[in-house]
Amino acid sequence: MNIMDKLTILSDSAKYDAACTSSGVSRSAPADGIGAVLPAGCCHSFSADGRCITLLKVLMSNSCIYDCKYCINRKSNDVPRATFTPEELAELTIEFYRRNYIEGLFLSSGVVGSPDNTSERMAKAIETLRYKHKFWGYIHTKIIPGTSPELVQKLSLLADRVSVNVELPSETSLGTLAPEKKRKDIFVPMGQITQGIVQNSTDIVRYKKAPAFAPGGQATQMIIGASPETDFSIIKLAEGLYGKYDLRRVFYSAYIPAMEDKMLPALDTKPPLLREHRLYQADFLMRQYHFEADEILNDDAPNFNPFMDPKCNWAVNNLQFFPVDVNKAEYEELLRIPGVGPTSAKRIVTARRHSKLGMSELKRIGVVLKRARYFVITNDEPRGLTLDKFSTAKALIDPKSFSMGVEQISLFDTEQTRYLPEDKMPEIRDVREEATLGLAARF
């Protein structure tokens, strides 16, 4: 099998990993090296399915000793197999970079022989890139659960960002769908990386030439829709991971049915893209808007409202905090207003020092008035709009919920995951009126 045949197989096998994001690293190559890293990354091409590509996203191998039920590369699945040698992968990456096809490398792998054997191959490939080809561009590598501490240390010193996938949102689901993977094998290296990053920040202060340890931080990924956890349990887990391991990102990957198994959704089940979208919105609220998971969802309402983004949903259910006077409110209060983000909140605080703000001023600042107008008091609207809870909710229906499908797909057909009959969707003339049927059950 030639190297391009291997690339075809292994790049296709890597498409389920969701971790191509901004690097968070700034670095120029030394005089004898090539490649640089920008904190925001440089996206300049798209894959056939519309994904933006900054990196060569590939597996070291799609052979695997594990038989995870949800994985296309599980050992019992009859698919073409291929494995790069470290030299082949390094040569391929550097040649793609020289042709300006890529900006860096995203490397993962099936487990070949053992976690340590696989990690040694990955480390050798990155080492060859760094020290033989003098490539100092961005590299993100996955840490295989169960890898020895020595190899975790080595990979974290070679790569810019590392990640250990938690795979599934609960230990129960992990034991059911991936019984050969153990919870401790995931969280032990995650803890080691966290400690290493903290220690390295001290070392760099003391020693100017101390090697950087995972300077882009660490991330993780979990599969959504293959197991029965609620949205609330998922964001509670993410909140715990951010707090304990100081992760840069938690990635949520909508389960794409590709394997036939009685424990998995049927092959004709649609990927829960709306649910994935809502999870990212909630994740952003926790990271950037200082929300806690218990504020976004709770045991009484454990799943996202498909018709409304999490921030609007929170606001409608907490009208006692509104309307907010934008000319007097604290920065933290401004962040809670739908349609106001961190940047526009800072602009409001700055602009109101010079004059009272009305609706037109908020629009110029960048506030999304079609959402914010129901929750604010301004200079020209001193009382704010007085709408009841249901009318406000109806006005805030998210049109994206219809382009992605309003049904949150899970293993279980429950009342809280069905809102509109699918066969009626083509007949909808006014999606806002039709969505009212679903909102009525909530408000």
PAKERO-44070 format. One record per residue (C-alpha): residue number from 1; residue in three letters; x negated, y negated, z. Coordinates in steps of 0.2 Angstrom, whole numbers, padded with zeros to 4 digits, always signed. Last residue first. Layout:
// PAKERO-44070
{zagu NUM; 'ALA'; {X; Y; Z}};
...
END
This chain:
// PAKERO-44070
{zagu 443; 'PHE'; {+0221; -0141; +0148}};
{zagu 442; 'ARG'; {+0214; -0124; +0144}};
{zagu 441; 'ALA'; {+0228; -0114; +0135}};
{zagu 440; 'ALA'; {+0234; -0130; +0127}};
{zagu 439; 'LEU'; {+0216; -0132; +0119}};
{zagu 438; 'GLY'; {+0219; -0116; +0108}};
{zagu 437; 'LEU'; {+0235; -0122; +0101}};
{zagu 436; 'THR'; {+0228; -0140; +0099}};
{zagu 435; 'ALA'; {+0216; -0132; +0087}};
{zagu 434; 'GLU'; {+0229; -0131; +0074}};
{zagu 433; 'GLU'; {+0233; -0150; +0075}};
{zagu 432; 'ARG'; {+0215; -0154; +0074}};
{zagu 431; 'VAL'; {+0212; -0143; +0059}};
{zagu 430; 'ASP'; {+0225; -0152; +0049}};
{zagu 429; 'ARG'; {+0230; -0142; +0033}};
{zagu 428; 'ILE'; {+0226; -0125; +0040}};
{zagu 427; 'GLU'; {+0231; -0111; +0028}};
{zagu 426; 'PRO'; {+0213; -0104; +0025}};
{zagu 425; 'MET'; {+0212; -0101; +0044}};
{zagu 424; 'LYS'; {+0228; -0092; +0047}};
{zagu 423; 'ASP'; {+0220; -0074; +0044}};
{zagu 422; 'GLU'; {+0208; -0077; +0057}};
{zagu 421; 'PRO'; {+0221; -0079; +0071}};
{zagu 420; 'LEU'; {+0216; -0094; +0082}};
{zagu 419; 'TYR'; {+0210; -0094; +0100}};
{zagu 418; 'ARG'; {+0202; -0077; +0104}};
{zagu 417; 'THR'; {+0187; -0076; +0116}};
{zagu 416; 'GLN'; {+0196; -0080; +0132}};
{zagu 415; 'GLU'; {+0210; -0068; +0129}};
{zagu 414; 'THR'; {+0197; -0053; +0128}};
{zagu 413; 'ASP'; {+0191; -0042; +0114}};
{zagu 412; 'PHE'; {+0176; -0035; +0121}};
{zagu 411; 'LEU'; {+0159; -0032; +0113}};
{zagu 410; 'SER'; {+0157; -0051; +0110}};
{zagu 409; 'ILE'; {+0161; -0063; +0096}};
{zagu 408; 'GLN'; {+0166; -0081; +0100}};
{zagu 407; 'GLU'; {+0181; -0085; +0088}};
{zagu 406; 'VAL'; {+0181; -0103; +0082}};
{zagu 405; 'GLY'; {+0172; -0099; +0066}};
{zagu 404; 'MET'; {+0156; -0108; +0062}};
{zagu 403; 'SER'; {+0163; -0121; +0050}};
{zagu 402; 'PHE'; {+0178; -0122; +0062}};
{zagu 401; 'SER'; {+0169; -0125; +0078}};
{zagu 400; 'LYS'; {+0158; -0138; +0068}};
{zagu 399; 'PRO'; {+0174; -0150; +0068}};
{zagu 398; 'ASP'; {+0172; -0152; +0087}};
{zagu 397; 'ILE'; {+0189; -0158; +0095}};
{zagu 396; 'LEU'; {+0186; -0174; +0105}};
{zagu 395; 'ALA'; {+0203; -0182; +0101}};
{zagu 394; 'LYS'; {+0212; -0167; +0107}};
{zagu 393; 'ALA'; {+0202; -0167; +0123}};
{zagu 392; 'THR'; {+0207; -0185; +0126}};
{zagu 391; 'SER'; {+0225; -0181; +0123}};
{zagu 390; 'PHE'; {+0225; -0166; +0135}};
{zagu 389; 'LYS'; {+0217; -0176; +0149}};
{zagu 388; 'ASP'; {+0228; -0191; +0148}};
{zagu 387; 'LEU'; {+0222; -0207; +0139}};
{zagu 386; 'THR'; {+0219; -0224; +0147}};
{zagu 385; 'LEU'; {+0206; -0232; +0136}};
{zagu 384; 'GLY'; {+0194; -0243; +0146}};
{zagu 383; 'ARG'; {+0199; -0257; +0158}};
{zagu 382; 'PRO'; {+0187; -0270; +0153}};
{zagu 381; 'GLU'; {+0187; -0266; +0135}};
{zagu 380; 'ASP'; {+0178; -0281; +0127}};
{zagu 379; 'ASN'; {+0164; -0281; +0140}};
{zagu 378; 'THR'; {+0163; -0262; +0141}};
{zagu 377; 'ILE'; {+0171; -0249; +0151}};
{zagu 376; 'VAL'; {+0167; -0231; +0145}};
{zagu 375; 'PHE'; {+0174; -0214; +0144}};
{zagu 374; 'TYR'; {+0186; -0213; +0129}};
{zagu 373; 'ARG'; {+0175; -0224; +0119}};
{zagu 372; 'ALA'; {+0160; -0212; +0121}};
{zagu 371; 'ARG'; {+0166; -0199; +0109}};
{zagu 370; 'LYS'; {+0170; -0208; +0093}};
{zagu 369; 'LEU'; {+0158; -0221; +0099}};
{zagu 368; 'VAL'; {+0142; -0211; +0096}};
{zagu 367; 'VAL'; {+0130; -0223; +0105}};
{zagu 366; 'GLY'; {+0116; -0229; +0094}};
{zagu 365; 'ILE'; {+0111; -0246; +0101}};
{zagu 364; 'ARG'; {+0121; -0255; +0086}};
{zagu 363; 'LYS'; {+0136; -0245; +0091}};
{zagu 362; 'LEU'; {+0134; -0250; +0109}};
{zagu 361; 'GLU'; {+0133; -0268; +0104}};
{zagu 360; 'SER'; {+0149; -0267; +0094}};
{zagu 359; 'MET'; {+0158; -0259; +0109}};
{zagu 358; 'GLY'; {+0153; -0273; +0121}};
{zagu 357; 'LEU'; {+0138; -0276; +0131}};
{zagu 356; 'LYS'; {+0135; -0290; +0143}};
{zagu 355; 'SER'; {+0119; -0300; +0139}};
{zagu 354; 'HIS'; {+0100; -0300; +0142}};
{zagu 353; 'ARG'; {+0098; -0287; +0155}};
{zagu 352; 'ARG'; {+0111; -0277; +0147}};
{zagu 351; 'ALA'; {+0099; -0272; +0132}};
{zagu 350; 'THR'; {+0086; -0263; +0143}};
{zagu 349; 'VAL'; {+0098; -0252; +0152}};
{zagu 348; 'ILE'; {+0108; -0249; +0136}};
{zagu 347; 'ARG'; {+0092; -0244; +0127}};
{zagu 346; 'LYS'; {+0087; -0232; +0140}};
{zagu 345; 'ALA'; {+0105; -0224; +0139}};
{zagu 344; 'SER'; {+0103; -0224; +0119}};
{zagu 343; 'THR'; {+0087; -0214; +0120}};
{zagu 342; 'PRO'; {+0092; -0201; +0134}};
{zagu 341; 'GLY'; {+0109; -0198; +0124}};
{zagu 340; 'VAL'; {+0126; -0206; +0125}};
{zagu 339; 'GLY'; {+0140; -0199; +0114}};
{zagu 338; 'PRO'; {+0148; -0190; +0129}};
{zagu 337; 'ILE'; {+0144; -0200; +0145}};
{zagu 336; 'ARG'; {+0134; -0191; +0158}};
{zagu 335; 'LEU'; {+0118; -0199; +0153}};
{zagu 334; 'LEU'; {+0125; -0216; +0158}};
{zagu 333; 'GLU'; {+0128; -0210; +0176}};
{zagu 332; 'GLU'; {+0109; -0205; +0177}};
{zagu 331; 'TYR'; {+0104; -0222; +0170}};
{zagu 330; 'GLU'; {+0114; -0231; +0184}};
{zagu 329; 'ALA'; {+0130; -0239; +0179}};
{zagu 328; 'LYS'; {+0133; -0258; +0179}};
{zagu 327; 'ASN'; {+0135; -0264; +0161}};
{zagu 326; 'VAL'; {+0140; -0247; +0154}};
{zagu 325; 'ASP'; {+0155; -0247; +0166}};
{zagu 324; 'VAL'; {+0159; -0228; +0167}};
{zagu 323; 'PRO'; {+0177; -0223; +0165}};
{zagu 322; 'PHE'; {+0176; -0210; +0172}};
{zagu 321; 'PHE'; {+0169; -0199; +0186}};
{zagu 320; 'GLN'; {+0187; -0193; +0191}};
{zagu 319; 'LEU'; {+0189; -0187; +0173}};
{zagu 318; 'ASN'; {+0179; -0171; +0177}};
{zagu 317; 'ASN'; {+0187; -0158; +0166}};
{zagu 316; 'VAL'; {+0187; -0170; +0151}};
{zagu 315; 'ALA'; {+0168; -0174; +0154}};
{zagu 314; 'TRP'; {+0163; -0156; +0156}};
{zagu 313; 'ASN'; {+0171; -0151; +0139}};
{zagu 312; 'CYS'; {+0163; -0166; +0131}};
{zagu 311; 'LYS'; {+0146; -0161; +0137}};
{zagu 310; 'PRO'; {+0149; -0143; +0133}};
{zagu 309; 'ASP'; {+0154; -0146; +0115}};
{zagu 308; 'MET'; {+0172; -0144; +0111}};
{zagu 307; 'PHE'; {+0183; -0132; +0101}};
{zagu 306; 'PRO'; {+0174; -0116; +0106}};
{zagu 305; 'ASN'; {+0176; -0120; +0125}};
{zagu 304; 'PHE'; {+0161; -0110; +0132}};
{zagu 303; 'ASN'; {+0163; -0095; +0143}};
{zagu 302; 'PRO'; {+0163; -0092; +0162}};
{zagu 301; 'ALA'; {+0178; -0103; +0167}};
{zagu 300; 'ASP'; {+0183; -0097; +0184}};
{zagu 299; 'ASP'; {+0165; -0091; +0188}};
{zagu 298; 'ASN'; {+0158; -0107; +0183}};
{zagu 297; 'LEU'; {+0152; -0117; +0167}};
{zagu 296; 'ILE'; {+0143; -0134; +0164}};
{zagu 295; 'GLU'; {+0142; -0140; +0182}};
{zagu 294; 'ASP'; {+0136; -0123; +0188}};
{zagu 293; 'ALA'; {+0122; -0123; +0175}};
{zagu 292; 'GLU'; {+0115; -0139; +0182}};
{zagu 291; 'PHE'; {+0114; -0155; +0171}};
{zagu 290; 'HIS'; {+0099; -0166; +0171}};
{zagu 289; 'TYR'; {+0102; -0173; +0154}};
{zagu 288; 'GLN'; {+0086; -0167; +0145}};
{zagu 287; 'ARG'; {+0083; -0149; +0150}};
{zagu 286; 'MET'; {+0100; -0144; +0157}};
{zagu 285; 'LEU'; {+0110; -0153; +0144}};
{zagu 284; 'PHE'; {+0098; -0146; +0130}};
{zagu 283; 'ASP'; {+0102; -0128; +0136}};
{zagu 282; 'ALA'; {+0121; -0132; +0135}};
{zagu 281; 'GLN'; {+0119; -0137; +0117}};
{zagu 280; 'TYR'; {+0108; -0122; +0113}};
{zagu 279; 'LEU'; {+0121; -0111; +0121}};
{zagu 278; 'ARG'; {+0135; -0119; +0111}};
{zagu 277; 'HIS'; {+0126; -0116; +0095}};
{zagu 276; 'GLU'; {+0123; -0098; +0099}};
{zagu 275; 'ARG'; {+0141; -0096; +0103}};
{zagu 274; 'LEU'; {+0146; -0104; +0087}};
{zagu 273; 'LEU'; {+0134; -0092; +0078}};
{zagu 272; 'PRO'; {+0142; -0076; +0085}};
{zagu 271; 'PRO'; {+0136; -0064; +0071}};
{zagu 270; 'LYS'; {+0151; -0057; +0062}};
{zagu 269; 'THR'; {+0156; -0039; +0066}};
{zagu 268; 'ASP'; {+0156; -0028; +0051}};
{zagu 267; 'LEU'; {+0142; -0017; +0058}};
{zagu 266; 'ALA'; {+0152; -0014; +0074}};
{zagu 265; 'PRO'; {+0146; -0021; +0090}};
{zagu 264; 'LEU'; {+0133; -0010; +0099}};
{zagu 263; 'MET'; {+0135; +0004; +0112}};
{zagu 262; 'LYS'; {+0142; +0016; +0099}};
{zagu 261; 'ASP'; {+0127; +0013; +0087}};
{zagu 260; 'GLU'; {+0125; +0008; +0069}};
{zagu 259; 'MET'; {+0111; -0004; +0067}};
{zagu 258; 'ALA'; {+0110; -0021; +0057}};
{zagu 257; 'PRO'; {+0123; -0031; +0067}};
{zagu 256; 'ILE'; {+0116; -0048; +0069}};
{zagu 255; 'TYR'; {+0115; -0053; +0087}};
{zagu 254; 'ALA'; {+0114; -0072; +0089}};
{zagu 253; 'SER'; {+0097; -0077; +0095}};
{zagu 252; 'TYR'; {+0095; -0089; +0109}};
{zagu 251; 'PHE'; {+0078; -0097; +0112}};
{zagu 250; 'VAL'; {+0073; -0102; +0130}};
{zagu 249; 'ARG'; {+0060; -0117; +0128}};
{zagu 248; 'ARG'; {+0045; -0125; +0136}};
{zagu 247; 'LEU'; {+0046; -0113; +0151}};
{zagu 246; 'ASP'; {+0042; -0119; +0168}};
{zagu 245; 'TYR'; {+0041; -0101; +0175}};
{zagu 244; 'LYS'; {+0052; -0102; +0190}};
{zagu 243; 'GLY'; {+0064; -0117; +0186}};
{zagu 242; 'TYR'; {+0065; -0114; +0168}};
{zagu 241; 'LEU'; {+0068; -0096; +0170}};
{zagu 240; 'GLY'; {+0081; -0099; +0183}};
{zagu 239; 'GLU'; {+0091; -0111; +0172}};
{zagu 238; 'ALA'; {+0090; -0099; +0158}};
{zagu 237; 'LEU'; {+0097; -0085; +0169}};
{zagu 236; 'LYS'; {+0111; -0097; +0174}};
{zagu 235; 'ILE'; {+0114; -0101; +0156}};
{zagu 234; 'ILE'; {+0116; -0083; +0152}};
{zagu 233; 'SER'; {+0127; -0079; +0167}};
{zagu 232; 'PHE'; {+0139; -0093; +0162}};
{zagu 231; 'ASP'; {+0140; -0088; +0144}};
{zagu 230; 'THR'; {+0147; -0071; +0150}};
{zagu 229; 'GLU'; {+0137; -0055; +0148}};
{zagu 228; 'PRO'; {+0144; -0041; +0137}};
{zagu 227; 'SER'; {+0129; -0035; +0127}};
{zagu 226; 'ALA'; {+0124; -0037; +0109}};
{zagu 225; 'GLY'; {+0131; -0054; +0107}};
{zagu 224; 'ILE'; {+0116; -0065; +0112}};
{zagu 223; 'ILE'; {+0098; -0059; +0110}};
{zagu 222; 'MET'; {+0086; -0067; +0122}};
{zagu 221; 'GLN'; {+0070; -0077; +0118}};
{zagu 220; 'THR'; {+0056; -0083; +0128}};
{zagu 219; 'ALA'; {+0044; -0098; +0128}};
{zagu 218; 'GLN'; {+0026; -0102; +0135}};
{zagu 217; 'GLY'; {+0016; -0118; +0135}};
{zagu 216; 'GLY'; {+0008; -0127; +0120}};
{zagu 215; 'PRO'; {-0009; -0128; +0129}};
{zagu 214; 'ALA'; {-0009; -0109; +0131}};
{zagu 213; 'PHE'; {-0025; -0109; +0141}};
{zagu 212; 'ALA'; {-0037; -0123; +0135}};
{zagu 211; 'PRO'; {-0055; -0119; +0137}};
{zagu 210; 'ALA'; {-0064; -0130; +0150}};
{zagu 209; 'LYS'; {-0075; -0142; +0141}};
{zagu 208; 'LYS'; {-0071; -0157; +0152}};
{zagu 207; 'TYR'; {-0073; -0147; +0168}};
{zagu 206; 'ARG'; {-0064; -0154; +0184}};
{zagu 205; 'VAL'; {-0048; -0161; +0175}};
{zagu 204; 'ILE'; {-0048; -0146; +0163}};
{zagu 203; 'ASP'; {-0049; -0134; +0177}};
{zagu 202; 'THR'; {-0034; -0141; +0186}};
{zagu 201; 'SER'; {-0023; -0140; +0171}};
{zagu 200; 'ASN'; {-0030; -0123; +0168}};
{zagu 199; 'GLN'; {-0024; -0117; +0185}};
{zagu 198; 'VAL'; {-0006; -0122; +0182}};
{zagu 197; 'ILE'; {-0007; -0114; +0164}};
{zagu 196; 'GLY'; {-0014; -0098; +0171}};
{zagu 195; 'GLN'; {-0001; -0097; +0185}};
{zagu 194; 'THR'; {+0013; -0099; +0172}};
{zagu 193; 'ILE'; {+0005; -0086; +0161}};
{zagu 192; 'GLN'; {+0003; -0073; +0175}};
{zagu 191; 'GLY'; {+0022; -0076; +0179}};
{zagu 190; 'MET'; {+0027; -0072; +0162}};
{zagu 189; 'PRO'; {+0015; -0057; +0162}};
{zagu 188; 'VAL'; {+0024; -0050; +0177}};
{zagu 187; 'PHE'; {+0042; -0055; +0171}};
{zagu 186; 'ILE'; {+0042; -0044; +0156}};
{zagu 185; 'ASP'; {+0034; -0028; +0162}};
{zagu 184; 'LYS'; {+0044; -0030; +0178}};
{zagu 183; 'ARG'; {+0060; -0029; +0169}};
{zagu 182; 'LYS'; {+0056; -0012; +0161}};
{zagu 181; 'LYS'; {+0057; -0008; +0143}};
{zagu 180; 'GLU'; {+0060; +0011; +0138}};
{zagu 179; 'PRO'; {+0078; +0009; +0142}};
{zagu 178; 'ALA'; {+0081; -0004; +0128}};
{zagu 177; 'LEU'; {+0100; -0004; +0126}};
{zagu 176; 'THR'; {+0107; +0002; +0142}};
{zagu 175; 'GLY'; {+0092; -0003; +0154}};
{zagu 174; 'LEU'; {+0091; -0020; +0146}};
{zagu 173; 'SER'; {+0109; -0022; +0147}};
{zagu 172; 'THR'; {+0109; -0018; +0166}};
{zagu 171; 'GLU'; {+0093; -0030; +0168}};
{zagu 170; 'SER'; {+0103; -0044; +0161}};
{zagu 169; 'PRO'; {+0102; -0057; +0147}};
{zagu 168; 'LEU'; {+0094; -0046; +0134}};
{zagu 167; 'GLU'; {+0076; -0047; +0126}};
{zagu 166; 'VAL'; {+0067; -0056; +0140}};
{zagu 165; 'ASN'; {+0054; -0060; +0126}};
{zagu 164; 'VAL'; {+0037; -0065; +0132}};
{zagu 163; 'SER'; {+0030; -0080; +0123}};
{zagu 162; 'VAL'; {+0014; -0088; +0120}};
{zagu 161; 'ARG'; {+0009; -0105; +0113}};
{zagu 160; 'ASP'; {-0008; -0112; +0107}};
{zagu 159; 'ALA'; {-0016; -0095; +0105}};
{zagu 158; 'LEU'; {-0034; -0089; +0109}};
{zagu 157; 'LEU'; {-0034; -0093; +0128}};
{zagu 156; 'SER'; {-0017; -0085; +0130}};
{zagu 155; 'LEU'; {-0021; -0070; +0120}};
{zagu 154; 'LYS'; {-0037; -0067; +0131}};
{zagu 153; 'GLN'; {-0027; -0069; +0148}};
{zagu 152; 'VAL'; {-0013; -0058; +0142}};
{zagu 151; 'LEU'; {-0027; -0045; +0137}};
{zagu 150; 'GLU'; {-0035; -0045; +0154}};
{zagu 149; 'PRO'; {-0018; -0044; +0163}};
{zagu 148; 'SER'; {-0013; -0028; +0153}};
{zagu 147; 'THR'; {+0001; -0028; +0141}};
{zagu 146; 'GLY'; {+0017; -0021; +0148}};
{zagu 145; 'PRO'; {+0029; -0032; +0138}};
{zagu 144; 'ILE'; {+0020; -0037; +0122}};
{zagu 143; 'ILE'; {+0015; -0055; +0122}};
{zagu 142; 'LYS'; {+0021; -0065; +0107}};
{zagu 141; 'THR'; {+0009; -0076; +0098}};
{zagu 140; 'HIS'; {+0010; -0094; +0092}};
{zagu 139; 'ILE'; {-0004; -0101; +0082}};
{zagu 138; 'TYR'; {-0006; -0119; +0077}};
{zagu 137; 'GLY'; {-0022; -0124; +0067}};
{zagu 136; 'TRP'; {-0039; -0122; +0073}};
{zagu 135; 'PHE'; {-0046; -0110; +0059}};
{zagu 134; 'LYS'; {-0065; -0108; +0059}};
{zagu 133; 'HIS'; {-0063; -0093; +0047}};
{zagu 132; 'LYS'; {-0074; -0082; +0058}};
{zagu 131; 'TYR'; {-0071; -0089; +0075}};
{zagu 130; 'ARG'; {-0053; -0094; +0076}};
{zagu 129; 'LEU'; {-0046; -0083; +0062}};
{zagu 128; 'THR'; {-0056; -0068; +0067}};
{zagu 127; 'GLU'; {-0051; -0071; +0085}};
{zagu 126; 'ILE'; {-0032; -0072; +0080}};
{zagu 125; 'ALA'; {-0034; -0055; +0071}};
{zagu 124; 'LYS'; {-0043; -0047; +0085}};
{zagu 123; 'ALA'; {-0031; -0053; +0098}};
{zagu 122; 'MET'; {-0017; -0046; +0088}};
{zagu 121; 'ARG'; {-0026; -0029; +0087}};
{zagu 120; 'GLU'; {-0030; -0029; +0105}};
{zagu 119; 'SER'; {-0012; -0033; +0109}};
{zagu 118; 'THR'; {-0005; -0018; +0099}};
{zagu 117; 'ASN'; {-0017; -0006; +0108}};
{zagu 116; 'ASP'; {-0013; -0014; +0125}};
{zagu 115; 'PRO'; {+0006; -0012; +0122}};
{zagu 114; 'SER'; {+0004; +0006; +0117}};
{zagu 113; 'GLY'; {+0003; +0017; +0101}};
{zagu 112; 'VAL'; {+0009; +0003; +0090}};
{zagu 111; 'VAL'; {+0022; -0008; +0098}};
{zagu 110; 'GLY'; {+0031; -0018; +0085}};
{zagu 109; 'SER'; {+0023; -0035; +0082}};
{zagu 108; 'SER'; {+0023; -0054; +0084}};
{zagu 107; 'LEU'; {+0013; -0067; +0076}};
{zagu 106; 'PHE'; {+0018; -0085; +0072}};
{zagu 105; 'LEU'; {+0004; -0093; +0062}};
{zagu 104; 'GLY'; {+0000; -0111; +0056}};
{zagu 103; 'GLU'; {+0003; -0125; +0044}};
{zagu 102; 'ILE'; {+0009; -0114; +0029}};
{zagu 101; 'TYR'; {+0009; -0114; +0010}};
{zagu 100; 'ASN'; {-0004; -0127; +0008}};
{zagu 99; 'ARG'; {-0015; -0116; -0003}};
{zagu 98; 'ARG'; {-0029; -0116; +0010}};
{zagu 97; 'TYR'; {-0016; -0111; +0023}};
{zagu 96; 'PHE'; {-0010; -0096; +0013}};
{zagu 95; 'GLU'; {-0028; -0091; +0011}};
{zagu 94; 'ILE'; {-0032; -0092; +0030}};
{zagu 93; 'THR'; {-0016; -0082; +0035}};
{zagu 92; 'LEU'; {-0020; -0068; +0022}};
{zagu 91; 'GLU'; {-0038; -0067; +0028}};
{zagu 90; 'ALA'; {-0033; -0066; +0046}};
{zagu 89; 'LEU'; {-0019; -0053; +0043}};
{zagu 88; 'GLU'; {-0031; -0042; +0032}};
{zagu 87; 'GLU'; {-0045; -0043; +0045}};
{zagu 86; 'PRO'; {-0034; -0038; +0060}};
{zagu 85; 'THR'; {-0027; -0023; +0050}};
{zagu 84; 'PHE'; {-0009; -0025; +0045}};
{zagu 83; 'THR'; {+0003; -0012; +0048}};
{zagu 82; 'ALA'; {+0018; -0006; +0037}};
{zagu 81; 'ARG'; {+0034; +0005; +0039}};
{zagu 80; 'PRO'; {+0048; +0006; +0026}};
{zagu 79; 'VAL'; {+0064; +0009; +0036}};
{zagu 78; 'ASP'; {+0072; +0025; +0043}};
{zagu 77; 'ASN'; {+0077; +0020; +0061}};
{zagu 76; 'SER'; {+0073; +0032; +0075}};
{zagu 75; 'LYS'; {+0057; +0022; +0079}};
{zagu 74; 'ARG'; {+0066; +0005; +0082}};
{zagu 73; 'ASN'; {+0062; -0008; +0068}};
{zagu 72; 'ILE'; {+0080; -0014; +0066}};
{zagu 71; 'CYS'; {+0081; -0017; +0084}};
{zagu 70; 'TYR'; {+0098; -0016; +0093}};
{zagu 69; 'LYS'; {+0096; +0001; +0100}};
{zagu 68; 'CYS'; {+0078; -0001; +0107}};
{zagu 67; 'ASP'; {+0069; +0015; +0102}};
{zagu 66; 'TYR'; {+0051; +0011; +0107}};
{zagu 65; 'ILE'; {+0035; +0018; +0099}};
{zagu 64; 'CYS'; {+0036; +0005; +0086}};
{zagu 63; 'SER'; {+0030; +0003; +0068}};
{zagu 62; 'ASN'; {+0034; -0014; +0061}};
{zagu 61; 'SER'; {+0016; -0020; +0062}};
{zagu 60; 'MET'; {+0006; -0036; +0065}};
{zagu 59; 'LEU'; {+0023; -0045; +0062}};
{zagu 58; 'VAL'; {+0025; -0061; +0052}};
{zagu 57; 'LYS'; {+0030; -0079; +0053}};
{zagu 56; 'LEU'; {+0018; -0089; +0042}};
{zagu 55; 'LEU'; {+0022; -0106; +0050}};
{zagu 54; 'THR'; {+0031; -0122; +0047}};
{zagu 53; 'ILE'; {+0047; -0114; +0039}};
{zagu 52; 'CYS'; {+0064; -0122; +0039}};
{zagu 51; 'ARG'; {+0078; -0108; +0038}};
{zagu 50; 'GLY'; {+0089; -0109; +0023}};
{zagu 49; 'ASP'; {+0092; -0090; +0020}};
{zagu 48; 'ALA'; {+0079; -0090; +0006}};
{zagu 47; 'SER'; {+0066; -0098; +0017}};
{zagu 46; 'PHE'; {+0063; -0117; +0018}};
{zagu 45; 'SER'; {+0048; -0128; +0016}};
{zagu 44; 'HIS'; {+0040; -0144; +0023}};
{zagu 43; 'CYS'; {+0041; -0143; +0042}};
{zagu 42; 'CYS'; {+0026; -0152; +0050}};
{zagu 41; 'GLY'; {+0024; -0150; +0069}};
{zagu 40; 'ALA'; {+0030; -0162; +0082}};
{zagu 39; 'PRO'; {+0014; -0161; +0093}};
{zagu 38; 'LEU'; {+0002; -0161; +0078}};
{zagu 37; 'VAL'; {-0010; -0147; +0076}};
{zagu 36; 'ALA'; {-0025; -0147; +0065}};
{zagu 35; 'GLY'; {-0033; -0135; +0052}};
{zagu 34; 'ILE'; {-0051; -0133; +0047}};
{zagu 33; 'GLY'; {-0068; -0130; +0056}};
{zagu 32; 'ASP'; {-0086; -0136; +0055}};
{zagu 31; 'ALA'; {-0083; -0153; +0061}};
{zagu 30; 'PRO'; {-0071; -0148; +0075}};
{zagu 29; 'ALA'; {-0053; -0146; +0071}};
{zagu 28; 'SER'; {-0041; -0159; +0077}};
{zagu 27; 'ARG'; {-0029; -0155; +0092}};
{zagu 26; 'SER'; {-0012; -0161; +0098}};
{zagu 25; 'VAL'; {+0000; -0148; +0105}};
{zagu 24; 'GLY'; {+0019; -0148; +0109}};
{zagu 23; 'SER'; {+0021; -0136; +0094}};
{zagu 22; 'SER'; {+0038; -0141; +0088}};
{zagu 21; 'THR'; {+0048; -0126; +0085}};
{zagu 20; 'CYS'; {+0048; -0109; +0076}};
{zagu 19; 'ALA'; {+0054; -0097; +0090}};
{zagu 18; 'ALA'; {+0068; -0087; +0084}};
{zagu 17; 'ASP'; {+0062; -0069; +0080}};
{zagu 16; 'TYR'; {+0074; -0060; +0069}};
{zagu 15; 'LYS'; {+0065; -0064; +0053}};
{zagu 14; 'ALA'; {+0050; -0054; +0058}};
{zagu 13; 'SER'; {+0055; -0038; +0049}};
{zagu 12; 'ASP'; {+0056; -0048; +0033}};
{zagu 11; 'SER'; {+0038; -0055; +0035}};
{zagu 10; 'LEU'; {+0032; -0037; +0039}};
{zagu 9; 'ILE'; {+0039; -0028; +0023}};
{zagu 8; 'THR'; {+0035; -0042; +0010}};
{zagu 7; 'LEU'; {+0018; -0044; +0018}};
{zagu 6; 'LYS'; {+0014; -0026; +0018}};
{zagu 5; 'ASP'; {+0018; -0026; -0001}};
{zagu 4; 'MET'; {+0007; -0041; -0003}};
{zagu 3; 'ILE'; {-0008; -0032; +0006}};
{zagu 2; 'ASN'; {-0008; -0017; -0005}};
{zagu 1; 'MET'; {+0000; +0000; +0000}};
END
